[in-house]
């Protein structure tokens, strides 16, 4: 599966799955290197990563069991910090 550019630094992929966790597992099968950027060693979202499902922020302590509609959109974003 090739990523399709969707805009400024954005890449759109279609990954099947009926829950957030299933889609993330599918994404990590396609791009294994992303797992360490998105999840920590316990499998939880990293502190500076945010997930949005259809525009709504997913709670950081979510277990990723949230069911998805067939046309759901998930955004994975890395928060920027600095000083």
C-alpha positions, -999 to 999 in steps of 0.1 A, spaced: 0 0 0 15 34 -10 7 65 10 -12 92 -8 -1 128 -1 -31 146 13 -16 181 20 11 199 39 31 171 55 0 149 57 -2 113 43 -35 95 39 -38 57 41 -68 35 40 -64 8 67 -93 -15 75 -105 -22 110 -136 -20 132 -119 -3 162 -91 22 168 -68 -6 180 -75 -27 149 -67 2 126 -35 10 146 -24 -27 144 -30 -26 106 -10 6 103 19 -8 123 19 -39 100 22 -16 70 48 7 87 63 -11 117 86 18 125 57 40 134 48 19 165 76 33 186 67 69 176 30 65 185 30 40 214 52 36 244 66 3 258 33 -4 276 13 1 244 -2 34 255 -1 66 235 31 85 239 28 118 259 32 140 228 10 121 204 -27 129 199 -53 107 181 -84 122 167 -114 101 155 -137 120 131 -124 153 147 -128 142 183 -97 137 205 -93 102 218 -85 102 255 -48 94 262 -56 65 285 -80 49 260 -78 11 255 -83 16 217 -115 -4 218 -136 25 204 -157 11 176 -154 28 142 -178 35 114 -167 22 80 -159 57 68 -142 69 100 -111 91 98 -83 88 123 -56 115 126 -23 107 144 -6 140 153 26 147 172 24 177 195 52 202 193 69 215 223 98 237 230 108 268 249 
